[in-house]
Amino acid sequence: MTDKTESTEASRRIYKEVWNKLSKIDIAEHVKEKGGLSYLPWAPAWGIVMEHYPEAEYTFSKEFFYPDGSCMVECTVFIRGALRDMWLPVMDFRNNAIKEPTSREISDSRMRCLVKCLAMWGLGHRLFSGELGVPDPPEAKKVASKPAKKASSPKANGKSRGTEESVTSPGATALVSERAMVMAAPNTVHLAYREFIKDCKEMASLMKYYKENEKELNKLKESHPDVHAECMAEFTKRKEELQSEA
């Protein structure tokens, strides 16, 4: 058995072990409700993880800002050398994306994203149903004094539950964090970039978008030169389209 195979098997055992342990923990006493929505605050969530995996760590990547001013945050949780990532748009308590969010709103969303990332490890995952985190009705009835209202169109609106608590941290404009570029599947990075530039409806916004992400694109060129070339081809294509429409 090769070292790579042994490493893969070890990672699988870690993911399975952590999931089996955290997914079975009853979080009912910690669940709160606000605006008819149930959520797990970050403090007890992280406290539970520390009780079982005191070596666990988490990090936040640079925020990504879209052309319309909305923002996406990213969190990574490391447990026993394995990791899981999760993303979350900066939203208000009606789950609408916030344009030009403040540092407080960004930091709040970071901690919500941490809770969501912990759910990917198993903790409180029953509060979420579907890719973007709509509360599961049976679990909501179990942990809330009143049935939580079911959110609509989760995939279109980016619905999620989290916490309003956080510490303040500044935002930053970036396509994808350096770490994410190195670790993400190249095709995923390319598809994300291609979708982002489609939102640029004017030459000014396209050039502004490029300038804001030029540093990260240069890093991508070093880690994935083929993906960088594809991204630049998409940028050139969109630039030509806008010039022809002018």
C-alpha atoms as an extended CHARMM CRD file, in Angstrom:
* protein
*
       246  EXT
         1         1  MET       CA              0.0000000000        0.0000000000        0.0000000000  PROA      1               0.0000000000
         2         2  THR       CA              1.4380000000        3.3740000000       -0.9860000000  PROA      2               0.0000000000
         3         3  ASP       CA              1.8060000000        6.3300000000        1.3660000000  PROA      3               0.0000000000
         4         4  LYS       CA             -0.8520000000        8.2100000000       -0.6210000000  PROA      4               0.0000000000
         5         5  THR       CA             -3.3180000000        5.3430000000       -0.2590000000  PROA      5               0.0000000000
         6         6  GLU       CA             -2.5850000000        5.0610000000        3.4520000000  PROA      6               0.0000000000
         7         7  SER       CA             -3.1280000000        8.8170000000        3.8400000000  PROA      7               0.0000000000
         8         8  THR       CA             -6.4390000000        8.6210000000        1.9770000000  PROA      8               0.0000000000
         9         9  GLU       CA             -7.6570000000        5.7600000000        4.1370000000  PROA      9               0.0000000000
        10        10  ALA       CA             -6.6090000000        7.6080000000        7.2970000000  PROA      10              0.0000000000
        11        11  SER       CA             -8.5400000000       10.7020000000        6.1840000000  PROA      11              0.0000000000
        12        12  ARG       CA            -11.6280000000        8.6380000000        5.5020000000  PROA      12              0.0000000000
        13        13  ARG       CA            -11.4470000000        7.1350000000        8.9820000000  PROA      13              0.0000000000
        14        14  ILE       CA            -11.1760000000       10.6210000000       10.5090000000  PROA      14              0.0000000000
        15        15  TYR       CA            -14.1740000000       11.9810000000        8.5710000000  PROA      15              0.0000000000
        16        16  LYS       CA            -16.2350000000        8.9320000000        9.5110000000  PROA      16              0.0000000000
        17        17  GLU       CA            -15.2300000000        9.0420000000       13.1740000000  PROA      17              0.0000000000
        18        18  VAL       CA            -15.9420000000       12.7670000000       13.5620000000  PROA      18              0.0000000000
        19        19  TRP       CA            -19.2640000000       12.5420000000       11.7370000000  PROA      19              0.0000000000
        20        20  ASN       CA            -20.4210000000        9.5580000000       13.7970000000  PROA      20              0.0000000000
        21        21  LYS       CA            -19.6090000000       11.4040000000       17.0090000000  PROA      21              0.0000000000
        22        22  LEU       CA            -20.8060000000       14.9650000000       16.2780000000  PROA      22              0.0000000000
        23        23  SER       CA            -23.9430000000       14.0110000000       14.3410000000  PROA      23              0.0000000000
        24        24  LYS       CA            -25.2870000000       12.0930000000       17.3410000000  PROA      24              0.0000000000
        25        25  ILE       CA            -24.9750000000       14.9950000000       19.7980000000  PROA      25              0.0000000000
        26        26  ASP       CA            -28.2820000000       16.4800000000       20.9620000000  PROA      26              0.0000000000
        27        27  ILE       CA            -28.0730000000       20.2480000000       20.4850000000  PROA      27              0.0000000000
        28        28  ALA       CA            -31.7130000000       20.9700000000       21.4230000000  PROA      28              0.0000000000
        29        29  GLU       CA            -30.8510000000       22.9010000000       24.5920000000  PROA      29              0.0000000000
        30        30  HSD       CA            -28.6040000000       25.2670000000       22.6380000000  PROA      30              0.0000000000
        31        31  VAL       CA            -30.9010000000       26.0540000000       19.7320000000  PROA      31              0.0000000000
        32        32  LYS       CA            -32.3210000000       29.5930000000       19.6310000000  PROA      32              0.0000000000
        33        33  GLU       CA            -35.0790000000       31.1560000000       17.5800000000  PROA      33              0.0000000000
        34        34  LYS       CA            -35.2580000000       34.5750000000       15.9660000000  PROA      34              0.0000000000
        35        35  GLY       CA            -37.8040000000       35.8480000000       13.4920000000  PROA      35              0.0000000000
        36        36  GLY       CA            -39.4320000000       32.4190000000       13.3640000000  PROA      36              0.0000000000
        37        37  LEU       CA            -36.1430000000       30.7670000000       12.3570000000  PROA      37              0.0000000000
        38        38  SER       CA            -34.1640000000       28.2790000000       14.4490000000  PROA      38              0.0000000000
        39        39  TYR       CA            -30.3780000000       28.5200000000       14.6550000000  PROA      39              0.0000000000
        40        40  LEU       CA            -27.4340000000       27.2450000000       16.6520000000  PROA      40              0.0000000000
        41        41  PRO       CA            -25.2510000000       30.0360000000       18.1560000000  PROA      41              0.0000000000
        42        42  TRP       CA            -21.5480000000       29.7770000000       17.4370000000  PROA      42              0.0000000000
        43        43  ALA       CA            -20.3850000000       29.8080000000       21.0760000000  PROA      43              0.0000000000
        44        44  PRO       CA            -22.0530000000       26.5690000000       22.2670000000  PROA      44              0.0000000000
        45        45  ALA       CA            -21.3810000000       24.9730000000       18.8760000000  PROA      45              0.0000000000
        46        46  TRP       CA            -17.6560000000       25.5890000000       19.1490000000  PROA      46              0.0000000000
        47        47  GLY       CA            -17.7210000000       24.6250000000       22.8310000000  PROA      47              0.0000000000
        48        48  ILE       CA            -19.1490000000       21.2170000000       21.9560000000  PROA      48              0.0000000000
        49        49  VAL       CA            -16.4730000000       20.6620000000       19.3270000000  PROA      49              0.0000000000
        50        50  MET       CA            -13.7560000000       21.6160000000       21.8410000000  PROA      50              0.0000000000
        51        51  GLU       CA            -15.0830000000       19.0500000000       24.3150000000  PROA      51              0.0000000000
        52        52  HSD       CA            -14.5100000000       16.2700000000       21.8090000000  PROA      52              0.0000000000
        53        53  TYR       CA            -11.7300000000       17.6380000000       19.5940000000  PROA      53              0.0000000000
        54        54  PRO       CA             -9.7010000000       20.2620000000       21.5040000000  PROA      54              0.0000000000
        55        55  GLU       CA             -7.1400000000       20.3370000000       18.6960000000  PROA      55              0.0000000000
        56        56  ALA       CA             -9.7310000000       21.5960000000       16.1850000000  PROA      56              0.0000000000
        57        57  GLU       CA             -9.0780000000       24.9220000000       14.4430000000  PROA      57              0.0000000000
        58        58  TYR       CA            -10.9070000000       27.1890000000       12.0160000000  PROA      58              0.0000000000
        59        59  THR       CA             -9.8650000000       29.8820000000        9.5820000000  PROA      59              0.0000000000
        60        60  PHE       CA            -11.6260000000       32.4200000000        7.3680000000  PROA      60              0.0000000000
        61        61  SER       CA            -10.5320000000       33.2230000000        3.8320000000  PROA      61              0.0000000000
        62        62  LYS       CA            -10.7240000000       36.6570000000        2.2470000000  PROA      62              0.0000000000
        63        63  GLU       CA            -14.2710000000       37.7000000000        1.4430000000  PROA      63              0.0000000000
        64        64  PHE       CA            -15.3630000000       37.7050000000       -2.1800000000  PROA      64              0.0000000000
        65        65  PHE       CA            -17.3150000000       40.7320000000       -3.3980000000  PROA      65              0.0000000000
        66        66  TYR       CA            -19.6460000000       40.4270000000       -6.3850000000  PROA      66              0.0000000000
        67        67  PRO       CA            -20.1910000000       43.2050000000       -8.9320000000  PROA      67              0.0000000000
        68        68  ASP       CA            -23.5570000000       44.0500000000       -7.3380000000  PROA      68              0.0000000000
        69        69  GLY       CA            -21.8720000000       44.7670000000       -3.9910000000  PROA      69              0.0000000000
        70        70  SER       CA            -22.9780000000       41.5840000000       -2.2230000000  PROA      70              0.0000000000
        71        71  CYS       CA            -20.4150000000       39.4960000000       -0.3990000000  PROA      71              0.0000000000
        72        72  MET       CA            -19.5450000000       35.8240000000        0.1950000000  PROA      72              0.0000000000
        73        73  VAL       CA            -17.5830000000       34.5390000000        3.2000000000  PROA      73              0.0000000000
        74        74  GLU       CA            -15.7120000000       31.2480000000        3.4930000000  PROA      74              0.0000000000
        75        75  CYS       CA            -14.7860000000       29.1750000000        6.5410000000  PROA      75              0.0000000000
        76        76  THR       CA            -12.5400000000       26.1150000000        6.8970000000  PROA      76              0.0000000000
        77        77  VAL       CA            -12.6090000000       23.8300000000        9.9270000000  PROA      77              0.0000000000
        78        78  PHE       CA             -9.6480000000       21.5360000000       10.5950000000  PROA      78              0.0000000000
        79        79  ILE       CA            -10.0710000000       18.4520000000       12.8000000000  PROA      79              0.0000000000
        80        80  ARG       CA             -7.2730000000       15.9460000000       13.2860000000  PROA      80              0.0000000000
        81        81  GLY       CA             -5.5560000000       17.0540000000       10.1090000000  PROA      81              0.0000000000
        82        82  ALA       CA             -8.6830000000       16.7860000000        7.9290000000  PROA      82              0.0000000000
        83        83  LEU       CA            -10.6980000000       19.7850000000        6.7430000000  PROA      83              0.0000000000
        84        84  ARG       CA            -14.0760000000       20.8840000000        5.4610000000  PROA      84              0.0000000000
        85        85  ASP       CA            -14.9700000000       24.1730000000        3.7270000000  PROA      85              0.0000000000
        86        86  MET       CA            -18.2390000000       26.0860000000        3.6380000000  PROA      86              0.0000000000
        87        87  TRP       CA            -19.4210000000       29.3100000000        2.0390000000  PROA      87              0.0000000000
        88        88  LEU       CA            -22.2040000000       31.7040000000        2.9870000000  PROA      88              0.0000000000
        89        89  PRO       CA            -23.4420000000       35.0180000000        1.5700000000  PROA      89              0.0000000000
        90        90  VAL       CA            -23.6180000000       38.0000000000        3.9180000000  PROA      90              0.0000000000
        91        91  MET       CA            -27.3470000000       38.2320000000        4.6460000000  PROA      91              0.0000000000
        92        92  ASP       CA            -29.8050000000       40.0850000000        6.8290000000  PROA      92              0.0000000000
        93        93  PHE       CA            -32.2000000000       38.2200000000        9.1350000000  PROA      93              0.0000000000
        94        94  ARG       CA            -34.6680000000       37.8940000000        6.2870000000  PROA      94              0.0000000000
        95        95  ASN       CA            -31.9770000000       35.9500000000        4.4320000000  PROA      95              0.0000000000
        96        96  ASN       CA            -31.5820000000       38.5960000000        1.7510000000  PROA      96              0.0000000000
        97        97  ALA       CA            -28.0920000000       39.3390000000        0.4740000000  PROA      97              0.0000000000
        98        98  ILE       CA            -26.7220000000       42.6180000000        1.8390000000  PROA      98              0.0000000000
        99        99  LYS       CA            -25.1080000000       45.0050000000       -0.6210000000  PROA      99              0.0000000000
       100       100  GLU       CA            -21.9930000000       46.8420000000        0.5880000000  PROA      100             0.0000000000
       101       101  PRO       CA            -22.0470000000       45.1010000000        4.0010000000  PROA      101             0.0000000000
       102       102  THR       CA            -20.3560000000       46.6380000000        7.0220000000  PROA      102             0.0000000000
       103       103  SER       CA            -17.4800000000       44.9710000000        8.8660000000  PROA      103             0.0000000000
       104       104  ARG       CA            -19.9490000000       43.9330000000       11.5870000000  PROA      104             0.0000000000
       105       105  GLU       CA            -22.2680000000       42.2870000000        9.0730000000  PROA      105             0.0000000000
       106       106  ILE       CA            -19.3290000000       40.4590000000        7.4990000000  PROA      106             0.0000000000
       107       107  SER       CA            -18.0590000000       39.2320000000       10.8490000000  PROA      107             0.0000000000
       108       108  ASP       CA            -21.5480000000       38.0600000000       11.8510000000  PROA      108             0.0000000000
       109       109  SER       CA            -21.7940000000       36.0680000000        8.6370000000  PROA      109             0.0000000000
       110       110  ARG       CA            -18.3730000000       34.5700000000        9.2690000000  PROA      110             0.0000000000
       111       111  MET       CA            -19.5740000000       33.0800000000       12.5320000000  PROA      111             0.0000000000
       112       112  ARG       CA            -22.7780000000       31.8550000000       10.9010000000  PROA      112             0.0000000000
       113       113  CYS       CA            -20.5830000000       30.2500000000        8.2750000000  PROA      113             0.0000000000
       114       114  LEU       CA            -18.5360000000       28.5720000000       11.0240000000  PROA      114             0.0000000000
       115       115  VAL       CA            -21.6980000000       26.9900000000       12.4160000000  PROA      115             0.0000000000
       116       116  LYS       CA            -22.6770000000       25.8410000000        8.9440000000  PROA      116             0.0000000000
       117       117  CYS       CA            -19.2130000000       24.3730000000        8.3990000000  PROA      117             0.0000000000
       118       118  LEU       CA            -19.4990000000       22.4930000000       11.6980000000  PROA      118             0.0000000000
       119       119  ALA       CA            -22.7730000000       21.0590000000       10.4120000000  PROA      119             0.0000000000
       120       120  MET       CA            -20.7750000000       19.6300000000        7.4940000000  PROA      120             0.0000000000
       121       121  TRP       CA            -18.7730000000       17.7710000000       10.1110000000  PROA      121             0.0000000000
       122       122  GLY       CA            -22.0370000000       16.5270000000       11.6430000000  PROA      122             0.0000000000
       123       123  LEU       CA            -22.7950000000       18.9180000000       14.5080000000  PROA      123             0.0000000000
       124       124  GLY       CA            -26.3830000000       20.1680000000       14.2580000000  PROA      124             0.0000000000
       125       125  HSD       CA            -26.7270000000       19.0070000000       10.6730000000  PROA      125             0.0000000000
       126       126  ARG       CA            -30.3670000000       18.1000000000       11.2840000000  PROA      126             0.0000000000
       127       127  LEU       CA            -31.1530000000       21.8050000000       11.5470000000  PROA      127             0.0000000000
       128       128  PHE       CA            -30.2550000000       22.0180000000        7.8860000000  PROA      128             0.0000000000
       129       129  SER       CA            -31.8790000000       20.4010000000        4.9020000000  PROA      129             0.0000000000
       130       130  GLY       CA            -30.4840000000       20.7800000000        1.4260000000  PROA      130             0.0000000000
       131       131  GLU       CA            -27.3380000000       22.3790000000        0.0630000000  PROA      131             0.0000000000
       132       132  LEU       CA            -28.0340000000       25.8810000000        1.2840000000  PROA      132             0.0000000000
       133       133  GLY       CA            -29.2960000000       25.1180000000        4.7460000000  PROA      133             0.0000000000
       134       134  VAL       CA            -33.0950000000       25.2160000000        4.9850000000  PROA      134             0.0000000000
       135       135  PRO       CA            -34.2040000000       24.0080000000        8.4550000000  PROA      135             0.0000000000
       136       136  ASP       CA            -35.5140000000       20.4620000000        8.4500000000  PROA      136             0.0000000000
       137       137  PRO       CA            -39.2060000000       20.6830000000        9.5580000000  PROA      137             0.0000000000
       138       138  PRO       CA            -39.2100000000       17.6160000000       11.8870000000  PROA      138             0.0000000000
       139       139  GLU       CA            -36.0980000000       18.7810000000       13.7010000000  PROA      139             0.0000000000
       140       140  ALA       CA            -37.3780000000       22.3480000000       13.9120000000  PROA      140             0.0000000000
       141       141  LYS       CA            -40.5080000000       21.1200000000       15.6660000000  PROA      141             0.0000000000
       142       142  LYS       CA            -38.3750000000       19.1490000000       18.0640000000  PROA      142             0.0000000000
       143       143  VAL       CA            -36.0720000000       21.9510000000       19.1510000000  PROA      143             0.0000000000
       144       144  ALA       CA            -38.2650000000       25.0440000000       18.8800000000  PROA      144             0.0000000000
       145       145  SER       CA            -41.1900000000       26.1000000000       21.0400000000  PROA      145             0.0000000000
       146       146  LYS       CA            -43.0540000000       27.0450000000       17.8800000000  PROA      146             0.0000000000
       147       147  PRO       CA            -42.8110000000       25.4550000000       14.4320000000  PROA      147             0.0000000000
       148       148  ALA       CA            -40.2580000000       27.3360000000       12.3940000000  PROA      148             0.0000000000
       149       149  LYS       CA            -41.4590000000       28.8860000000        9.1620000000  PROA      149             0.0000000000
       150       150  LYS       CA            -40.1440000000       27.0580000000        6.1430000000  PROA      150             0.0000000000
       151       151  ALA       CA            -37.9850000000       29.1940000000        3.8700000000  PROA      151             0.0000000000
       152       152  SER       CA            -38.7790000000       29.2820000000        0.1750000000  PROA      152             0.0000000000
       153       153  SER       CA            -36.5410000000       28.7910000000       -2.8490000000  PROA      153             0.0000000000
       154       154  PRO       CA            -33.3560000000       27.8840000000       -0.9290000000  PROA      154             0.0000000000
       155       155  LYS       CA            -31.1140000000       27.4030000000       -3.9490000000  PROA      155             0.0000000000
       156       156  ALA       CA            -32.1200000000       30.6850000000       -5.5300000000  PROA      156             0.0000000000
       157       157  ASN       CA            -31.9800000000       32.8450000000       -2.4250000000  PROA      157             0.0000000000
       158       158  GLY       CA            -29.1190000000       31.3010000000       -0.4170000000  PROA      158             0.0000000000
       159       159  LYS       CA            -31.1990000000       30.6860000000        2.7300000000  PROA      159             0.0000000000
       160       160  SER       CA            -29.3380000000       29.6930000000        5.8500000000  PROA      160             0.0000000000
       161       161  ARG       CA            -29.4010000000       29.7430000000        9.6210000000  PROA      161             0.0000000000
       162       162  GLY       CA            -26.6300000000       30.8380000000       11.9250000000  PROA      162             0.0000000000
       163       163  THR       CA            -25.8140000000       33.2570000000       14.7050000000  PROA      163             0.0000000000
       164       164  GLU       CA            -25.9290000000       37.0020000000       15.0960000000  PROA      164             0.0000000000
       165       165  GLU       CA            -22.9150000000       36.9760000000       17.4300000000  PROA      165             0.0000000000
       166       166  SER       CA            -19.4250000000       37.7770000000       16.2140000000  PROA      166             0.0000000000
       167       167  VAL       CA            -16.2980000000       39.8920000000       16.4540000000  PROA      167             0.0000000000
       168       168  THR       CA            -15.5090000000       42.6850000000       14.0550000000  PROA      168             0.0000000000
       169       169  SER       CA            -13.0930000000       42.0790000000       11.1850000000  PROA      169             0.0000000000
       170       170  PRO       CA            -12.4160000000       44.0590000000        8.0070000000  PROA      170             0.0000000000
       171       171  GLY       CA            -13.5290000000       42.8770000000        4.6080000000  PROA      171             0.0000000000
       172       172  ALA       CA            -11.3950000000       42.4660000000        1.5020000000  PROA      172             0.0000000000
       173       173  THR       CA            -12.0890000000       42.1270000000       -2.2000000000  PROA      173             0.0000000000
       174       174  ALA       CA            -10.8060000000       38.9420000000       -3.8260000000  PROA      174             0.0000000000
       175       175  LEU       CA            -11.8320000000       36.4440000000       -6.4790000000  PROA      175             0.0000000000
       176       176  VAL       CA            -10.8870000000       33.4000000000       -4.4220000000  PROA      176             0.0000000000
       177       177  SER       CA             -8.4610000000       33.1750000000       -1.5050000000  PROA      177             0.0000000000
       178       178  GLU       CA             -4.9190000000       31.9980000000       -2.2290000000  PROA      178             0.0000000000
       179       179  ARG       CA             -5.4740000000       28.8950000000       -0.1320000000  PROA      179             0.0000000000
       180       180  ALA       CA             -8.7400000000       28.1190000000       -1.8740000000  PROA      180             0.0000000000
       181       181  MET       CA             -7.1240000000       28.5020000000       -5.2920000000  PROA      181             0.0000000000
       182       182  VAL       CA             -4.4470000000       25.9850000000       -4.3980000000  PROA      182             0.0000000000
       183       183  MET       CA             -6.8870000000       23.4990000000       -2.9090000000  PROA      183             0.0000000000
       184       184  ALA       CA             -9.9750000000       23.9120000000       -5.0940000000  PROA      184             0.0000000000
       185       185  ALA       CA            -10.5600000000       21.7580000000       -8.1420000000  PROA      185             0.0000000000
       186       186  PRO       CA             -9.2980000000       23.7720000000      -11.1470000000  PROA      186             0.0000000000
       187       187  ASN       CA            -12.5580000000       23.3250000000      -13.0430000000  PROA      187             0.0000000000
       188       188  THR       CA            -14.5000000000       24.7040000000      -10.0740000000  PROA      188             0.0000000000
       189       189  VAL       CA            -12.3790000000       27.8560000000       -9.9800000000  PROA      189             0.0000000000
       190       190  HSD       CA            -12.8090000000       28.3740000000      -13.7230000000  PROA      190             0.0000000000
       191       191  LEU       CA            -16.5720000000       27.8770000000      -13.6380000000  PROA      191             0.0000000000
       192       192  ALA       CA            -16.9110000000       30.2690000000      -10.6970000000  PROA      192             0.0000000000
       193       193  TYR       CA            -14.9010000000       32.9650000000      -12.4710000000  PROA      193             0.0000000000
       194       194  ARG       CA            -16.8760000000       32.4960000000      -15.6760000000  PROA      194             0.0000000000
       195       195  GLU       CA            -20.1580000000       32.9340000000      -13.8210000000  PROA      195             0.0000000000
       196       196  PHE       CA            -18.9080000000       35.9950000000      -11.9480000000  PROA      196             0.0000000000
       197       197  ILE       CA            -17.8890000000       37.9690000000      -15.0350000000  PROA      197             0.0000000000
       198       198  LYS       CA            -21.3040000000       37.3540000000      -16.5960000000  PROA      198             0.0000000000
       199       199  ASP       CA            -22.6740000000       39.7200000000      -13.9380000000  PROA      199             0.0000000000
       200       200  CYS       CA            -20.5510000000       42.5470000000      -15.3490000000  PROA      200             0.0000000000
       201       201  LYS       CA            -22.9600000000       44.3920000000      -17.6180000000  PROA      201             0.0000000000
       202       202  GLU       CA            -20.7090000000       47.3590000000      -18.4240000000  PROA      202             0.0000000000
       203       203  MET       CA            -17.0550000000       47.7220000000      -19.3940000000  PROA      203             0.0000000000
       204       204  ALA       CA            -16.3760000000       49.8280000000      -16.3060000000  PROA      204             0.0000000000
       205       205  SER       CA            -17.6370000000       47.1220000000      -13.9400000000  PROA      205             0.0000000000
       206       206  LEU       CA            -15.6980000000       44.4280000000      -15.8130000000  PROA      206             0.0000000000
       207       207  MET       CA            -12.4310000000       46.3480000000      -15.5860000000  PROA      207             0.0000000000
       208       208  LYS       CA            -13.0720000000       47.1970000000      -11.9300000000  PROA      208             0.0000000000
       209       209  TYR       CA            -13.7060000000       43.5150000000      -11.2510000000  PROA      209             0.0000000000
       210       210  TYR       CA            -10.4750000000       42.5420000000      -12.9740000000  PROA      210             0.0000000000
       211       211  LYS       CA             -8.4100000000       45.1610000000      -11.1420000000  PROA      211             0.0000000000
       212       212  GLU       CA             -9.7700000000       44.1270000000       -7.7470000000  PROA      212             0.0000000000
       213       213  ASN       CA             -8.8910000000       40.4780000000       -8.4110000000  PROA      213             0.0000000000
       214       214  GLU       CA             -5.6710000000       40.9000000000      -10.3750000000  PROA      214             0.0000000000
       215       215  LYS       CA             -3.4860000000       39.9000000000       -7.4320000000  PROA      215             0.0000000000
       216       216  GLU       CA             -5.3940000000       36.6830000000       -6.8200000000  PROA      216             0.0000000000
       217       217  LEU       CA             -5.4150000000       35.8940000000      -10.5370000000  PROA      217             0.0000000000
       218       218  ASN       CA             -1.6310000000       36.1730000000      -10.5770000000  PROA      218             0.0000000000
       219       219  LYS       CA             -1.4680000000       33.6800000000       -7.7230000000  PROA      219             0.0000000000
       220       220  LEU       CA             -3.7560000000       31.3920000000       -9.6730000000  PROA      220             0.0000000000
       221       221  LYS       CA             -1.3510000000       31.6430000000      -12.6110000000  PROA      221             0.0000000000
       222       222  GLU       CA              1.3680000000       30.1740000000      -10.4000000000  PROA      222             0.0000000000
       223       223  SER       CA             -0.7340000000       27.3710000000       -8.9100000000  PROA      223             0.0000000000
       224       224  HSD       CA             -2.9070000000       26.4740000000      -11.9200000000  PROA      224             0.0000000000
       225       225  PRO       CA             -1.5360000000       28.0900000000      -15.1110000000  PROA      225             0.0000000000
       226       226  ASP       CA             -3.9970000000       26.2240000000      -17.3250000000  PROA      226             0.0000000000
       227       227  VAL       CA             -6.9680000000       27.4650000000      -15.2820000000  PROA      227             0.0000000000
       228       228  HSD       CA             -5.5350000000       30.9870000000      -15.3060000000  PROA      228             0.0000000000
       229       229  ALA       CA             -5.3630000000       30.8690000000      -19.0980000000  PROA      229             0.0000000000
       230       230  GLU       CA             -8.9980000000       29.7610000000      -19.2900000000  PROA      230             0.0000000000
       231       231  CYS       CA            -10.0830000000       32.5200000000      -16.9030000000  PROA      231             0.0000000000
       232       232  MET       CA             -8.2600000000       35.1510000000      -18.9470000000  PROA      232             0.0000000000
       233       233  ALA       CA             -9.8540000000       33.7870000000      -22.1260000000  PROA      233             0.0000000000
       234       234  GLU       CA            -13.2850000000       34.2020000000      -20.5310000000  PROA      234             0.0000000000
       235       235  PHE       CA            -12.3810000000       37.7370000000      -19.4760000000  PROA      235             0.0000000000
       236       236  THR       CA            -11.2510000000       38.6260000000      -23.0130000000  PROA      236             0.0000000000
       237       237  LYS       CA            -14.3940000000       37.1030000000      -24.4710000000  PROA      237             0.0000000000
       238       238  ARG       CA            -16.6270000000       39.1120000000      -22.1430000000  PROA      238             0.0000000000
       239       239  LYS       CA            -14.6470000000       42.2750000000      -22.8730000000  PROA      239             0.0000000000
       240       240  GLU       CA            -15.1530000000       41.8010000000      -26.6050000000  PROA      240             0.0000000000
       241       241  GLU       CA            -18.8720000000       41.1820000000      -26.0830000000  PROA      241             0.0000000000
       242       242  LEU       CA            -19.2670000000       44.4190000000      -24.1490000000  PROA      242             0.0000000000
       243       243  GLN       CA            -17.2960000000       46.3370000000      -26.7580000000  PROA      243             0.0000000000
       244       244  SER       CA            -19.5460000000       45.0180000000      -29.5140000000  PROA      244             0.0000000000
       245       245  GLU       CA            -22.6490000000       45.9810000000      -27.5200000000  PROA      245             0.0000000000
       246       246  ALA       CA            -21.4250000000       49.5370000000      -26.9490000000  PROA      246             0.0000000000
